[in-house]
Each structure stands twice: as structure tokens, then as C-alpha cells.
């Protein structure tokens, strides 16, 4: 009588199930990473758009004459910083008004006082101006420069974001 050698050359059901669990965990990790990457990409796109808006606003504000109503002096450059949740409503800041800044209103899609981005994101814009003390040169008195601080707020899938940029506007008066 001859004995038959039972050398099984396959996988057992247990081995296949363990391999499926390991593979599923790996695929799930990749899916979670992709979702996070998509959200982060959306946030980065919104931040880039906010930077574009802020540069446009700052250039427009720097172009205006010193006595323009959009450059009224405030007492606190930090008044546009919102504290807590909800919409920022700084009381001591200039708010974007499309009727007084027509150049900007014509460049972007505007709803009320908010600028709407390409993806539907609403950007709220505020700024404060700190005018320096006047100086006397001969018989003329003028303000040599002012500091402009711009605040932009927007919502992303990861929460509320803001951008604060400060610049200096020099006087256009020739002495």
C-alpha cells in the first residue's frame, strides 16, 4: 500500500481573509489621504484667491489720494481682527463698499459687500488706516505716510480662515 503525499499547494480561507483585511486597511488609508488632500487643496486655492484680492485692494487703496473717504483714519489697526465664532463685524474698520471702489467692484463678482470667488467662496474685506502725524515743511503741512492694514475672512471645508496684510502708503504731495 502506497501512502499519498498531501502537500497542499494553495491558500486556506483564513489566509485569504487576513490578506483581504490588510488590503482593505491600506485602501481605506489611501482614500482618507485623498479626501484630506482635496480639502487642503481647496483651502490653498481659497488662500491664493484671498492673496490676489488683498493685493488688488492694497494697490487700489495706495492709488487713492490721502483725503479719499476710503482712507479715513481709525484708532486701532487691529480692529478688523474678529474674536470668537460668527461673522467678523469690526466696528472700527472701513468696510468694502462697491459703490466707492468701482474699479474693484468691476473686477470681481460682488454680492452685497462680499466678493465671491470662482468656487463660490465669500470673502469679507475690512481695513484700517493709521495716518501719521503731520509734518511742517516750509509753509506746507502734510502727512508723509499712512499704514493700511487689510483683513480678509472666508470659510473653507476646514473652517474659518483669515488673512491680514499691512502696507505703507506714502504721500503723493510734492514739497
HELIX and SHEET records of a PDB file:
HELIX    1   1 UNK A   13  UNK A   63  1                                  51    
HELIX    2   2 UNK A   69  UNK A   71  5                                   3    
HELIX    3   3 UNK A  102  UNK A  107  1                                   6    
SHEET    1   A 4 UNK A  94  UNK A  95  0                                        
SHEET    2   A 4 UNK A 122  UNK A 131 -1                                        
SHEET    3   A 4 UNK A 114  UNK A 116 -1                                        
SHEET    4   A 4 UNK A 109  UNK A 111 -1                                        
SHEET    1   B 4 UNK A  94  UNK A  95  0                                        
SHEET    2   B 4 UNK A 122  UNK A 131 -1                                        
SHEET    3   B 4 UNK A 145  UNK A 156 -1                                        
SHEET    4   B 4 UNK A 159  UNK A 170 -1                                        
SHEET    1   C 2 UNK A 134  UNK A 137  0                                        
SHEET    2   C 2 UNK A 140  UNK A 143 -1                                        
END                                                                             
